[in-house]
C-alpha cells in the first residue's frame, strides 16, 4: 500500500484553529485525528466520530505526522 499524499488533504490557514494543520474543507485538526489513533481508535472509528473526514483524510493526517517527525 502506498502512502497517502498528505498535501492533498492537509491545510494550514491562520484563520482556522490559529494556523494549526487541519483537514482541507473542515475545521478538524490533524492532531485530533492522530491523537484519536494514538488513543486506540481505529480509522473506521475516527471516521465515524468525525463524519466530515474520510478514511483517506485520516491516513493523510498520519502521513503528515510521520513526515513532521522525520524532519524535526
Phi, psi and omega in degrees: 000132180273153181288138177293137177284099186297335181300336178281348187236336187255136177228152175235114183229121182301343180274350181240120179050040176056033178085008177291139179302130180228164174285131182307138177079004179225177172247025182271115180291142175304318181300327179294318180290313180297319178298322178296319176295317180298330179280359174108000178286149173277166177300319179299317178296321179296316179297322177293324180287325181237079187296347179280355177247154180257168175303317181295325178293322177295317177299323178295321178299319178294320178296320177299313180298320179296317179293322178299319179293327182290324187259001178252000000 
